[in-house]
Amino acid sequence: MTDTDAAPPIDPFAPDALNAVEGLDPVDPAYRHVLRIAAALNAVPLAIGASVADALLIRSIGGPFGLLTALAWLVAILVIVMLPSRRMQRWGYHIGAGQLRVARGWMFRTDTIVPFVRVQHIDVGQGPIERWFGLSHLVVHTSGTHNSTVTLPGLRSDLAAAMRETIRHHIQTDFA
């Protein structure tokens, strides 16, 4: 193979770099909405608090009124609109050959491989927002103490249940 035949280098900062390079399956696209709602539930109260502080404190010290409010709402909007899409694109998973691989992160990358023989038990959970979008999260508990829990969010509920059964079947056949 010559240098001209080589594949072009992949930009690690590209939004689809995680899943395209490593052959991992992405989480469900509806997970973006779950992240947006969770971000809104966190960011909006902070923006309201900043607005109240702006109204009460800035006027009392004679500062520029509205600057803190505008900045807080701008940050809240950015957190709600931009971050969930980026977070969702950085999750990937692959199940097969006796193991579950879960990768996440961009700047601080975590790539976890869980051999099925180390699995102690498996949970499928749903919060109210996830339930609204038909999603669940898979929690795999392994033997050991350090990093003994691996969570995979953003799965369709039927896929999470099927993954749980696949892992459960491997656990039963490995110890039976």
Secondary structure as a PSIPRED ss2 file (coil, helix, strand):
# PSIPRED VFORMAT (PSIPRED V4.0)

   1 M C   1.000  0.000  0.000
   2 T C   1.000  0.000  0.000
   3 D C   1.000  0.000  0.000
   4 T C   1.000  0.000  0.000
   5 D C   1.000  0.000  0.000
   6 A C   1.000  0.000  0.000
   7 A C   1.000  0.000  0.000
   8 P C   1.000  0.000  0.000
   9 P C   1.000  0.000  0.000
  10 I C   1.000  0.000  0.000
  11 D C   1.000  0.000  0.000
  12 P C   1.000  0.000  0.000
  13 F C   1.000  0.000  0.000
  14 A C   1.000  0.000  0.000
  15 P C   1.000  0.000  0.000
  16 D C   1.000  0.000  0.000
  17 A H   0.000  1.000  0.000
  18 L H   0.000  1.000  0.000
  19 N H   0.000  1.000  0.000
  20 A H   0.000  1.000  0.000
  21 V H   0.000  1.000  0.000
  22 E H   0.000  1.000  0.000
  23 G C   1.000  0.000  0.000
  24 L C   1.000  0.000  0.000
  25 D E   0.000  0.000  1.000
  26 P E   0.000  0.000  1.000
  27 V C   1.000  0.000  0.000
  28 D C   1.000  0.000  0.000
  29 P C   1.000  0.000  0.000
  30 A C   1.000  0.000  0.000
  31 Y H   0.000  1.000  0.000
  32 R H   0.000  1.000  0.000
  33 H H   0.000  1.000  0.000
  34 V H   0.000  1.000  0.000
  35 L H   0.000  1.000  0.000
  36 R H   0.000  1.000  0.000
  37 I H   0.000  1.000  0.000
  38 A H   0.000  1.000  0.000
  39 A H   0.000  1.000  0.000
  40 A H   0.000  1.000  0.000
  41 L H   0.000  1.000  0.000
  42 N H   0.000  1.000  0.000
  43 A H   0.000  1.000  0.000
  44 V H   0.000  1.000  0.000
  45 P H   0.000  1.000  0.000
  46 L H   0.000  1.000  0.000
  47 A H   0.000  1.000  0.000
  48 I H   0.000  1.000  0.000
  49 G H   0.000  1.000  0.000
  50 A H   0.000  1.000  0.000
  51 S H   0.000  1.000  0.000
  52 V H   0.000  1.000  0.000
  53 A H   0.000  1.000  0.000
  54 D H   0.000  1.000  0.000
  55 A H   0.000  1.000  0.000
  56 L H   0.000  1.000  0.000
  57 L H   0.000  1.000  0.000
  58 I H   0.000  1.000  0.000
  59 R H   0.000  1.000  0.000
  60 S H   0.000  1.000  0.000
  61 I H   0.000  1.000  0.000
  62 G C   1.000  0.000  0.000
  63 G C   1.000  0.000  0.000
  64 P C   1.000  0.000  0.000
  65 F C   1.000  0.000  0.000
  66 G C   1.000  0.000  0.000
  67 L H   0.000  1.000  0.000
  68 L H   0.000  1.000  0.000
  69 T H   0.000  1.000  0.000
  70 A H   0.000  1.000  0.000
  71 L H   0.000  1.000  0.000
  72 A H   0.000  1.000  0.000
  73 W H   0.000  1.000  0.000
  74 L H   0.000  1.000  0.000
  75 V H   0.000  1.000  0.000
  76 A H   0.000  1.000  0.000
  77 I H   0.000  1.000  0.000
  78 L H   0.000  1.000  0.000
  79 V H   0.000  1.000  0.000
  80 I H   0.000  1.000  0.000
  81 V H   0.000  1.000  0.000
  82 M C   1.000  0.000  0.000
  83 L H   0.000  1.000  0.000
  84 P H   0.000  1.000  0.000
  85 S H   0.000  1.000  0.000
  86 R H   0.000  1.000  0.000
  87 R H   0.000  1.000  0.000
  88 M H   0.000  1.000  0.000
  89 Q H   0.000  1.000  0.000
  90 R C   1.000  0.000  0.000
  91 W C   1.000  0.000  0.000
  92 G E   0.000  0.000  1.000
  93 Y E   0.000  0.000  1.000
  94 H E   0.000  0.000  1.000
  95 I E   0.000  0.000  1.000
  96 G E   0.000  0.000  1.000
  97 A C   1.000  0.000  0.000
  98 G C   1.000  0.000  0.000
  99 Q E   0.000  0.000  1.000
 100 L E   0.000  0.000  1.000
 101 R E   0.000  0.000  1.000
 102 V E   0.000  0.000  1.000
 103 A E   0.000  0.000  1.000
 104 R E   0.000  0.000  1.000
 105 G C   1.000  0.000  0.000
 106 W C   1.000  0.000  0.000
 107 M C   1.000  0.000  0.000
 108 F C   1.000  0.000  0.000
 109 R C   1.000  0.000  0.000
 110 T E   0.000  0.000  1.000
 111 D E   0.000  0.000  1.000
 112 T E   0.000  0.000  1.000
 113 I E   0.000  0.000  1.000
 114 V E   0.000  0.000  1.000
 115 P E   0.000  0.000  1.000
 116 F H   0.000  1.000  0.000
 117 V H   0.000  1.000  0.000
 118 R H   0.000  1.000  0.000
 119 V E   0.000  0.000  1.000
 120 Q E   0.000  0.000  1.000
 121 H E   0.000  0.000  1.000
 122 I E   0.000  0.000  1.000
 123 D E   0.000  0.000  1.000
 124 V E   0.000  0.000  1.000
 125 G E   0.000  0.000  1.000
 126 Q C   1.000  0.000  0.000
 127 G C   1.000  0.000  0.000
 128 P H   0.000  1.000  0.000
 129 I H   0.000  1.000  0.000
 130 E H   0.000  1.000  0.000
 131 R H   0.000  1.000  0.000
 132 W H   0.000  1.000  0.000
 133 F C   1.000  0.000  0.000
 134 G C   1.000  0.000  0.000
 135 L E   0.000  0.000  1.000
 136 S E   0.000  0.000  1.000
 137 H E   0.000  0.000  1.000
 138 L E   0.000  0.000  1.000
 139 V E   0.000  0.000  1.000
 140 V E   0.000  0.000  1.000
 141 H E   0.000  0.000  1.000
 142 T E   0.000  0.000  1.000
 143 S C   1.000  0.000  0.000
 144 G C   1.000  0.000  0.000
 145 T C   1.000  0.000  0.000
 146 H C   1.000  0.000  0.000
 147 N C   1.000  0.000  0.000
 148 S C   1.000  0.000  0.000
 149 T E   0.000  0.000  1.000
 150 V E   0.000  0.000  1.000
 151 T E   0.000  0.000  1.000
 152 L E   0.000  0.000  1.000
 153 P E   0.000  0.000  1.000
 154 G E   0.000  0.000  1.000
 155 L E   0.000  0.000  1.000
 156 R E   0.000  0.000  1.000
 157 S H   0.000  1.000  0.000
 158 D H   0.000  1.000  0.000
 159 L H   0.000  1.000  0.000
 160 A H   0.000  1.000  0.000
 161 A H   0.000  1.000  0.000
 162 A H   0.000  1.000  0.000
 163 M H   0.000  1.000  0.000
 164 R H   0.000  1.000  0.000
 165 E H   0.000  1.000  0.000
 166 T H   0.000  1.000  0.000
 167 I H   0.000  1.000  0.000
 168 R H   0.000  1.000  0.000
 169 H H   0.000  1.000  0.000
 170 H H   0.000  1.000  0.000
 171 I H   0.000  1.000  0.000
 172 Q H   0.000  1.000  0.000
 173 T H   0.000  1.000  0.000
 174 D H   0.000  1.000  0.000
 175 F H   0.000  1.000  0.000
 176 A C   1.000  0.000  0.000
